[in-house]
Amino acid sequence: MKEKYKQQDVREALEQMYNGKCCYCENGIGAESYEHIEHLKPKALPKFHKLTYDWNNLHWCCQICNTSKGDQWDDNNPIVDPTIDDPQQLIEFDVVTGEVIARHPRGETTIKHACLNRKKLVESRNKVGEHVRELILQAKRTTSSSDKDFYKKMYN
Ligand SMILES: [Zn+2]
């Protein structure tokens, strides 16, 4: 079978492994986009043909990230592999702008290839950021003086 990697058991295992979220943008897949099986190392490149059915090369991805990345590959600074790498070491969130920032050239590749600063993602991150800021302000307003004394002792 030509596209054996698309079988239902493979799809279900990947969806479960990634908790239904895209391996790059971490958005839930299904409500607004179709799921794609991502070949981290692009199967279209001759040097990676043999990895077409390699479990370690298959990931759960949203349609937009998968389409953005396409067959791009950078040998010197490969895209983040969330099953091996700690993405927080390579990419960080800017809580002010909602954009992601590279902490390492591999993070830069990931941001560029998966288009992780696209408008909808930045807007979505900003909504979460606004909600978190509001919760912090609310907590500050409702924290009792004994709580404040406790926090001062803890953090001073
Ligand atoms: Zn995505």
Residues whose N, C-alpha, C, O or C-beta is under 5 A from the ligand:
A	BS01	ZN	C22 Y24 C25 E26 C62 C65
